[in-house]
């Protein structure tokens, strides 16, 4: 596996920089070795974060630094004259990876990789490395130098980040809310899979960058503008309004717009969460029509634990009760007192059954 294929973006740049520094150190070490300079060993052993292994052309170890002992577990005495394939995984050995790396290094001047390796105790670690040929003064290959660095911790962190991102993506995808990210000019930058589903979007790229405010009709358009302005100011904008899906189906939404803050604490993007309230809105409209037609005398709710009975103004008028008191809530006994004596026993019995069984209360 090539480094370019395995390491994206900034991570690749950092690793290549580290390898470049090691090349310089190895060049100095090679020069010192030709002069018989005893500083070679000191130089190599000082690079304790790197496993530096020299081999002959057959891949047999000729040098094993302190970093190699710390990373791989074997001492230099154990590894001198042994195959460097010892720290490759059995499956890589079977696939001929050590030999392929040496051929690639001779052909291209180096061979980079990022893969699992194996320690003396059998445990595995993820390392990035580079194999380079060691050339004599005439340019002929005399052996190889392998440089490894344990990147297990970094890989695990990256995997956790990827798993967390995938988990978040799956949660967002399963939500029926339409979750969007807007630029500060309120143009669409992102929409979750769940959002695309409820908005009946077949290709988000077709609407990416479109003005989000333009999706709203009538009063909803002005409300959307106000919500965006509130979020850009660092607050929360909320409204309800009508907007069609991309398939042209009308929907009614409950919408919240909040800022996404940048490193400086200022709004950098906007988050819009829209919930489809079409069924509830239509039911509310049907109820309003029924109330206006006089077929419903009013609506009420009784909170049993607190014995708090609340009702709308229509109910108050129908039973000659104080609308302000009903709006605030009164004990059920105060409402029952307004029922005609001939109906009182039957109503109390129906209330008792509904309370005991948790069923529906219905009376005429």
MARPA-479848 format. One line per field, with one value per residue (C-alpha): residue in three letters; residue number from 1; x, z, y. Coordinates in steps of 0.5 Angstrom, whole numbers, plus 500, padded with zeros to 3 digits. Each point is the difference from the previous one (the first is absolute). Layout:
N
domi <- (ala;...)
tise <- (NUM;...)
c1 <- (X;...)
c3 <- (Z;...)
c2 <- (Y;...)
***
This chain:
364
domi <- (unk;unk;unk;unk;unk;unk;unk;unk;unk;unk;unk;unk;unk;unk;unk;unk;unk;unk;unk;unk;unk;unk;unk;unk;unk;unk;unk;unk;unk;unk;unk;unk;unk;unk;unk;unk;unk;unk;unk;unk;unk;unk;unk;unk;unk;unk;unk;unk;unk;unk;unk;unk;unk;unk;unk;unk;unk;unk;unk;unk;unk;unk;unk;unk;unk;unk;unk;unk;unk;unk;unk;unk;unk;unk;unk;unk;unk;unk;unk;unk;unk;unk;unk;unk;unk;unk;unk;unk;unk;unk;unk;unk;unk;unk;unk;unk;unk;unk;unk;unk;unk;unk;unk;unk;unk;unk;unk;unk;unk;unk;unk;unk;unk;unk;unk;unk;unk;unk;unk;unk;unk;unk;unk;unk;unk;unk;unk;unk;unk;unk;unk;unk;unk;unk;unk;unk;unk;unk;unk;unk;unk;unk;unk;unk;unk;unk;unk;unk;unk;unk;unk;unk;unk;unk;unk;unk;unk;unk;unk;unk;unk;unk;unk;unk;unk;unk;unk;unk;unk;unk;unk;unk;unk;unk;unk;unk;unk;unk;unk;unk;unk;unk;unk;unk;unk;unk;unk;unk;unk;unk;unk;unk;unk;unk;unk;unk;unk;unk;unk;unk;unk;unk;unk;unk;unk;unk;unk;unk;unk;unk;unk;unk;unk;unk;unk;unk;unk;unk;unk;unk;unk;unk;unk;unk;unk;unk;unk;unk;unk;unk;unk;unk;unk;unk;unk;unk;unk;unk;unk;unk;unk;unk;unk;unk;unk;unk;unk;unk;unk;unk;unk;unk;unk;unk;unk;unk;unk;unk;unk;unk;unk;unk;unk;unk;unk;unk;unk;unk;unk;unk;unk;unk;unk;unk;unk;unk;unk;unk;unk;unk;unk;unk;unk;unk;unk;unk;unk;unk;unk;unk;unk;unk;unk;unk;unk;unk;unk;unk;unk;unk;unk;unk;unk;unk;unk;unk;unk;unk;unk;unk;unk;unk;unk;unk;unk;unk;unk;unk;unk;unk;unk;unk;unk;unk;unk;unk;unk;unk;unk;unk;unk;unk;unk;unk;unk;unk;unk;unk;unk;unk;unk;unk;unk;unk;unk;unk;unk;unk;unk;unk;unk;unk;unk;unk;unk;unk;unk;unk;unk;unk;unk;unk;unk;unk)
tise <- (1;2;3;4;5;6;7;8;9;10;11;12;13;14;15;16;17;18;19;20;21;22;23;24;25;26;27;28;29;30;31;32;33;34;35;36;37;38;39;40;41;42;43;44;45;46;47;48;49;50;51;52;53;54;55;56;57;58;59;60;61;62;63;64;65;66;67;68;69;70;71;72;73;74;75;76;77;78;79;80;81;82;83;84;85;86;87;88;89;90;91;92;93;94;95;96;97;98;99;100;101;102;103;104;105;106;107;108;109;110;111;112;113;114;115;116;117;118;119;120;121;122;123;124;125;126;127;128;129;130;131;132;133;134;135;136;137;138;139;140;141;142;143;144;145;146;147;148;149;150;151;152;153;154;155;156;157;158;159;160;161;162;163;164;165;166;167;168;169;170;171;172;173;174;175;176;177;178;179;180;181;182;183;184;185;186;187;188;189;190;191;192;193;194;195;196;197;198;199;200;201;202;203;204;205;206;207;208;209;210;211;212;213;214;215;216;217;218;219;220;221;222;223;224;225;226;227;228;229;230;231;232;233;234;235;236;237;238;239;240;241;242;243;244;245;246;247;248;249;250;251;252;253;254;255;256;257;258;259;260;261;262;263;264;265;266;267;268;269;270;271;272;273;274;275;276;277;278;279;280;281;282;283;284;285;286;287;288;289;290;291;292;293;294;295;296;297;298;299;300;301;302;303;304;305;306;307;308;309;310;311;312;313;314;315;316;317;318;319;320;321;322;323;324;325;326;327;328;329;330;331;332;333;334;335;336;337;338;339;340;341;342;343;344;345;346;347;348;349;350;351;352;353;354;355;356;357;358;359;360;361;362;363;364)
c1 <- (500;503;500;496;495;500;500;496;501;504;501;504;504;502;503;503;504;502;503;503;504;502;503;504;502;502;504;504;500;502;506;502;500;505;505;499;497;498;494;496;498;498;496;496;499;498;494;496;493;502;502;506;502;506;500;504;497;497;497;504;501;506;498;495;499;497;494;499;501;495;495;501;502;506;507;505;504;494;499;507;500;493;494;497;494;499;496;495;494;499;495;505;506;495;499;507;499;508;503;495;502;507;499;496;506;505;495;498;505;495;494;495;495;494;498;500;506;502;504;504;494;495;497;498;501;499;506;502;507;504;506;506;506;506;505;508;504;499;492;500;495;503;494;494;498;492;497;494;496;494;494;495;497;499;497;495;498;499;496;496;499;497;496;497;499;496;496;498;498;496;496;499;498;495;497;493;502;503;507;504;506;500;505;499;497;494;502;500;507;498;493;500;498;494;498;501;495;495;501;500;506;503;507;502;505;494;498;507;501;493;497;497;495;497;497;495;493;496;501;505;505;501;500;506;503;499;503;506;501;500;504;506;499;502;493;494;495;494;494;494;499;498;505;499;505;504;495;495;496;498;502;500;506;502;507;506;506;506;507;506;506;507;507;499;493;496;495;504;494;492;497;493;495;493;495;494;494;495;495;500;499;494;497;500;497;495;498;500;495;496;500;499;494;497;500;505;499;507;507;502;506;500;506;498;506;500;492;501;495;501;495;500;495;495;499;500;494;496;500;500;507;505;505;506;499;499;506;505;497;494;499;495;495;499;498;496;496;497;497;493;498;496;507;505;499;501;506;504;499;503;506;501;500;505;504;501;500;504;495;497;495;493;494;494)
c3 <- (500;498;505;495;500;508;503;498;500;506;503;494;500;507;499;493;504;506;495;496;507;501;493;502;506;496;495;506;503;493;499;508;498;494;505;505;505;506;500;496;506;504;494;499;507;501;496;505;497;493;499;496;497;495;496;494;493;503;505;506;506;500;505;505;504;507;496;497;507;503;494;498;507;497;502;495;502;499;493;497;494;500;495;501;498;507;501;494;502;497;495;497;500;497;495;498;503;503;493;496;504;499;493;500;504;495;494;502;505;506;502;505;504;505;503;506;503;505;506;504;504;495;501;494;499;494;497;494;497;495;497;496;497;503;494;500;497;493;501;501;505;506;504;503;505;503;504;504;505;504;498;504;504;495;495;506;501;493;500;506;497;493;505;503;494;497;506;500;493;501;506;495;494;505;502;497;501;494;503;495;501;497;498;503;494;501;494;501;502;502;502;503;497;504;498;493;501;503;495;495;497;495;498;506;495;496;506;503;501;498;505;506;501;493;502;505;498;502;507;501;495;505;506;497;499;507;502;496;503;507;499;497;506;504;502;498;495;500;496;497;492;494;495;494;499;494;497;501;506;505;507;506;505;507;499;504;498;504;499;499;503;498;504;501;503;495;495;494;498;501;502;498;503;497;502;496;504;494;503;507;496;496;506;503;494;500;508;499;494;504;506;496;497;507;500;505;507;502;501;507;504;507;503;505;505;501;499;496;494;495;494;494;500;496;505;506;496;499;507;503;503;501;494;503;506;495;496;507;502;505;504;497;505;498;493;502;505;493;497;501;506;495;497;506;502;493;498;507;498;493;503;505;495;495;506;502;494;496;494;497;503;496;502;497)
c2 <- (500;507;505;505;495;499;506;506;508;503;493;498;507;499;492;502;506;495;495;506;502;492;500;506;496;494;504;502;493;497;505;499;493;500;504;495;506;497;505;496;496;505;504;494;498;507;499;496;502;496;493;500;494;499;493;497;499;493;504;497;505;504;505;501;507;501;503;493;496;505;499;493;496;497;502;501;494;496;503;500;495;499;502;506;497;498;506;499;497;493;502;505;495;495;505;502;507;500;498;505;506;498;500;506;504;498;502;507;502;499;496;503;496;500;494;495;497;495;501;494;499;499;506;504;508;504;504;504;499;501;495;503;497;501;502;500;506;496;500;493;497;497;499;504;504;499;506;499;504;497;504;495;505;505;495;498;507;501;494;502;507;496;496;505;504;494;499;507;500;494;503;506;496;496;507;502;507;504;503;505;504;507;505;506;503;494;496;493;496;494;495;494;493;501;507;498;494;505;505;495;502;496;504;504;503;503;505;501;507;502;505;497;506;499;493;503;503;506;502;494;504;506;496;496;506;502;493;501;507;498;494;504;505;494;498;495;501;496;500;496;500;497;498;494;494;500;495;506;497;505;500;504;500;502;503;502;504;500;503;495;504;500;500;507;499;504;496;497;496;499;494;499;494;500;495;498;502;499;495;504;506;498;496;507;504;494;502;507;499;496;505;506;496;499;492;500;503;501;496;498;497;497;498;495;500;508;500;506;500;505;502;505;506;496;495;506;503;493;499;507;500;505;499;503;496;494;502;500;493;499;493;495;501;508;497;495;505;503;493;499;496;495;499;500;493;497;505;498;493;501;504;494;495;504;501;493;497;505;500;506;504;501;503;504)
***
